[in-house]
């Protein structure tokens, strides 16, 4: 997709991660079930300053929480095809029993899933401690891409995507 590869340290990575996922409301959270199979589902990321942790509200007795008891390794993938931003983060997940954090992250839309609000006995907060991530960031617009594809078809030279940035974020160091 791109020619430029970047490796970012923790400080740079925190900033890049936050920029990459800004405005992307849903992510795909992938867990490993008891048979070793990957299981992905969409999750709404909760708005908070990114300091290396992602938060998701979930039902305490859900399939994903059960899977985490056997294997807490997860992947969280974000995509914004309209802006050519993609990020895949690897980390460990755990339930967090923190009433203050739940209150901080709560929004009224969550009542659709948790009708009793913050007092709902099934309400749980899932925290993913991000260890590292890979990103693909090609900010050129669709018209630029379309022009490049048409040019490639007419000239027979093959499509060369506009240069962007791809890289690795290491949040452990």
C-alpha positions as CSV (number, residue, x, y, z in Angstrom):
1,X,0.0,0.0,0.0
2,X,2.8,2.4,0.8
3,X,6.6,2.7,0.5
4,X,7.3,4.4,3.8
5,X,7.7,2.4,6.9
6,X,7.8,4.0,10.3
7,X,8.6,2.6,13.8
8,X,7.4,4.7,16.7
9,X,8.3,4.6,20.3
10,X,5.8,4.8,23.1
11,X,5.5,8.6,23.3
12,X,5.2,9.0,19.5
13,X,3.0,5.9,19.3
14,X,0.5,7.2,21.8
15,X,0.0,10.3,19.7
16,X,-0.2,8.5,16.4
17,X,-2.6,5.9,17.8
18,X,-5.0,8.6,19.1
19,X,-4.8,10.4,15.7
20,X,-5.4,7.2,13.8
21,X,-8.6,6.1,15.7
22,X,-10.0,9.6,16.2
23,X,-13.6,9.7,14.9
24,X,-13.8,5.9,14.3
25,X,-16.6,4.9,16.6
26,X,-16.5,1.2,16.2
27,X,-13.7,-1.4,16.3
28,X,-13.6,-5.1,15.7
29,X,-12.5,-6.9,18.9
30,X,-11.1,-10.4,18.2
31,X,-10.7,-12.9,21.0
32,X,-9.7,-16.6,21.0
33,X,-12.4,-19.1,22.1
34,X,-11.8,-22.3,24.1
35,X,-11.2,-24.3,20.8
36,X,-8.5,-21.8,19.7
37,X,-10.7,-20.2,17.0
38,X,-10.7,-16.5,16.4
39,X,-14.0,-14.7,17.2
40,X,-14.5,-11.1,16.2
41,X,-17.3,-8.7,17.0
42,X,-17.9,-5.0,16.7
43,X,-17.5,-2.9,19.8
44,X,-18.0,0.8,20.5
45,X,-14.9,2.4,21.7
46,X,-15.4,4.7,24.7
47,X,-14.2,8.3,24.3
48,X,-11.2,8.9,26.5
49,X,-7.7,10.2,26.1
50,X,-5.5,7.4,24.8
51,X,-2.8,6.5,27.3
52,X,-2.2,2.9,26.1
53,X,-5.6,1.5,27.2
54,X,-8.9,1.1,25.2
55,X,-12.2,0.7,27.0
56,X,-15.4,-1.0,26.0
57,X,-18.6,-1.6,27.9
58,X,-19.9,-5.2,27.7
59,X,-22.1,-7.6,29.4
60,X,-20.3,-9.3,32.3
61,X,-21.6,-12.8,31.3
62,X,-21.0,-12.5,27.6
63,X,-19.2,-15.0,25.3
64,X,-16.2,-12.6,24.9
65,X,-15.7,-12.3,28.7
66,X,-15.8,-16.1,29.0
67,X,-13.2,-16.4,26.2
68,X,-10.9,-14.0,28.0
69,X,-10.8,-16.2,31.1
70,X,-8.9,-18.9,29.0
71,X,-6.9,-16.5,26.8
72,X,-6.8,-12.8,27.4
73,X,-4.8,-12.0,24.2
74,X,-7.0,-9.8,21.8
75,X,-6.8,-7.8,18.7
76,X,-8.6,-4.6,18.1
77,X,-9.0,-3.4,14.5
78,X,-10.1,0.1,13.4
79,X,-10.9,1.1,9.8
80,X,-11.9,4.3,8.1
81,X,-11.9,3.5,4.4
82,X,-13.2,7.0,3.5
83,X,-9.9,8.5,4.8
84,X,-7.7,5.5,4.2
85,X,-6.8,5.0,7.9
86,X,-6.4,1.5,9.3
87,X,-5.0,0.3,12.6
88,X,-4.6,-3.1,14.1
89,X,-3.7,-3.3,17.8
90,X,-2.6,-6.2,19.9
91,X,-2.9,-6.4,23.6
92,X,-4.3,-8.1,26.7
93,X,-7.9,-7.6,28.0
94,X,-9.4,-7.7,31.4
95,X,-12.5,-6.7,33.2
96,X,-12.1,-3.5,35.3
97,X,-14.2,-3.0,38.4
98,X,-13.9,0.8,38.6
99,X,-17.2,2.7,39.3
100,X,-15.5,6.1,38.7
101,X,-14.2,5.0,35.3
102,X,-17.6,3.6,34.3
103,X,-19.2,6.9,35.3
104,X,-16.5,8.9,33.4
105,X,-17.1,6.8,30.2
106,X,-20.8,6.4,30.4
107,X,-23.1,8.0,27.8
108,X,-26.9,7.8,27.5
109,X,-26.8,5.8,24.3
110,X,-25.6,2.8,26.2
111,X,-29.0,2.5,27.8
112,X,-30.1,0.6,24.7
113,X,-27.9,-2.3,25.9
114,X,-27.9,-1.6,29.6
115,X,-31.4,-0.3,30.5
116,X,-30.6,0.2,34.2
117,X,-27.6,2.4,33.3
118,X,-24.7,2.4,35.6
119,X,-26.7,0.3,38.1
120,X,-27.2,-2.5,35.6
121,X,-25.8,-5.7,37.2
122,X,-24.6,-6.9,33.8
123,X,-22.6,-3.7,33.0
124,X,-18.9,-4.4,32.8
125,X,-16.0,-2.4,31.6
126,X,-13.5,-4.2,29.4
127,X,-10.0,-2.7,29.3
128,X,-7.5,-3.6,26.6
129,X,-3.9,-2.8,27.5
130,X,-2.4,-2.2,24.1
131,X,1.0,-3.6,23.6
132,X,1.7,-2.7,20.0
133,X,-0.1,-1.8,16.8
134,X,0.4,-1.6,13.1
135,X,-1.1,1.2,11.1
136,X,-1.7,2.2,7.5
137,X,-2.3,5.9,6.7
138,X,-2.8,7.0,3.1
139,X,-4.5,10.4,3.3
140,X,-5.1,11.0,-0.4
141,X,-8.7,11.3,-1.4
142,X,-10.8,9.0,-3.5
143,X,-10.5,11.2,-6.6
144,X,-6.7,10.9,-6.4
145,X,-6.9,7.2,-6.1
146,X,-9.5,7.0,-9.0
147,X,-7.2,9.1,-11.2
148,X,-4.3,6.8,-10.4
149,X,-6.3,3.7,-11.3
150,X,-7.6,5.2,-14.5
151,X,-4.1,6.3,-15.5
152,X,-2.8,2.8,-14.8
153,X,-5.5,1.2,-16.9
154,X,-4.8,3.7,-19.8
155,X,-1.0,3.5,-19.7
156,X,-0.8,-0.2,-18.8
157,X,1.9,0.7,-16.2
158,X,0.1,-0.9,-13.2
159,X,-1.5,1.0,-10.3
160,X,0.8,2.6,-7.9
161,X,-1.1,3.8,-4.8
162,X,-0.2,7.2,-3.5
163,X,2.5,7.2,-0.9
164,X,1.4,7.2,2.6
165,X,2.7,5.9,5.9
166,X,2.7,2.5,7.3
167,X,4.3,1.5,10.5
168,X,4.6,-0.1,13.9
169,X,3.8,1.4,17.3
170,X,5.6,-0.1,20.3
171,X,3.8,0.8,23.5
172,X,5.9,-1.5,25.7
173,X,9.1,0.5,25.5
